[in-house]
């Protein structure tokens, strides 16, 4: 756990190649959770509109 490595000093092709994969899993889980919340928000809004409209 130190400062992030510089891609030029450790011969990485890009900054993503030097990134720890564990942190990418956390980002992917966060994005998946955000997507699920967004879908539920849209469904709840549509349900409220349909109930109000009738």
Secondary structure, 3 states (H helix, E strand, C coil): CCCCCCCCCCCCCCCHHHCCHHHHHHHHHHHHHHHHHHHHHHHHHHHHHHHHHC
